[in-house]
Amino acid sequence: MKTFIKNFLQKGFRFFLILIFLFNIAEVSSEEVFISNKNFDTAELTYETPEKMLVKSLVEISEGKVDLALKTIDNLIKQTPNFKLAYLIQGDLLLAHAKQINGIGDESKGEKKEEIENFKNEAKVRIERYLNSLNLQNEPKIFAQLNEKEKYLFYVDAPNSRLYLYENINGKLSYKDDYYVSIGKNGFGKQYEGDKKTPIGVYFTGKKIKESLSDFYGDAAYPLSYPNEIDKKNKRNGSGIWLHGTPKTTYNRAPLASDGCIVLSNPDLIKLSAILDGNRIPIVISFRSLKDLESSNHSLDEKKLSLINAIEAWRKNWEDQDTETYLKFYSKNFFSEKDNYVSWAERKRIIQAQKFKVSIDLSEISFFDYPNTENEIVLVDFMQDYKSPTIKNKMNKRQYWINENNEWRIMYEGGA
């Protein structure tokens, strides 16, 4: 491998330094870090989206096929003339022929260092997508269950600027596609208005914004339900977190570039608009990659079953008007719009002391693991049908369940 690199550089193909830089390789000594067709699922590169053409050119460069790489990049620019990273690589390839390049972006030409750094980061996250060893055709290790009416799920791997689309097929998540995205200029973990961070949590897409928007937001914009109940409880504020496109002159933005929104290229957003326009889609924005989930969620089916059993036991004890057992399902840190645990328990004891015969049915149950670094939290939505001699009420209900000492407890309850 070292011999190959030495020969590669002696030929004047200094562009290989791009790849060394991208992966912070101090000493390239292993074929594990060498970008070649051995590392890629080459079948993934056959359908030539702009991103796949870009990655294909880098593979060709790593194999010394600079002329072929230049042809690939030229075709990419013809297909996507506003893809700025492609122009940078094209320029570097031309300079490589003249033996005048020392790395990605020829700073002697006067490009701004920040812009070059953004291009490097973009190239890094794009190519790393194809270097991971995940089999996307397997069901992901996402702790989630969609109800029969929910057709899709978005999972955003924030650190790696990637949005994954899954379809609900007979209750199982099936991979459909994935997309490069930009997130907040200051990363993720939004706390307050203007911090230029993307929130971490579980949200839902809203209806397409109909008002006329500036070209800055691209071809469409869809609001997300930030802040949610957990955000408000933790005094996180701000608004206007959207899923939107890019200006017409720009194919995409840098990985860290937005004011907190999730930004896709216009072609990708248009592709997704068919499902965004007709559905309220849950979107999990996480600091964990799919690979992280694969290594940590070993007993996923057992975990799902334990939560489902806890929800059913809570329902049954409520229906049986077994007040004290019912209240044991609530965390002492419980909150709602009006109550804490003490006031909630007091109100429930008064109501249930009358021992009315009640019927409680739950349907359309869905749940989503809430990205959290401490106790495990799960957002649970369902349709609740409550009947008593004096009240008949059917409503969309939302709860957040928290795992406390290996016991599921309700930490929030309210309308959805």
Buried (B, 14 or more C-beta within 10 A) or exposed (E): EEEBBEEBEEEBBBBBBBBBBBBEEEEBEEEEBBBEEEBBBEEBBEEBBBBBBBBBBBBBBBBBBBEBBBBBBBBBBEEBEBBBBBBBBBBBBBBBEEEEBEBBBBEEEEBEEEEBEBBBBBBBBBBBBBBBEBEBEEEBBBBBBBBEEBBBBBBBBBBBBBBBBBBBEEEEBBBBBBBBBBBBBBBBBBEEEEBBBBBBBBBBBBEEBEEEBEEEBBBBBBBBBBBBBBBEBEEBBBEEBBBBBBBEEBBBBBBBBBBBBBBBBBBBBBBBBEBBEEBEBBBBBBBBBBBBBBEEBEEBEEBBEBBBEBBEBBBEBBBEBEBEBBBEBBBEBBBBEEBEBEEBBEEBEEEBEEEEEBEBEBEBBBBBBBBBEEBBBBBBBBBBBBBBEEEEEEEEBBBBBBBBEEEBBBBBBBEB
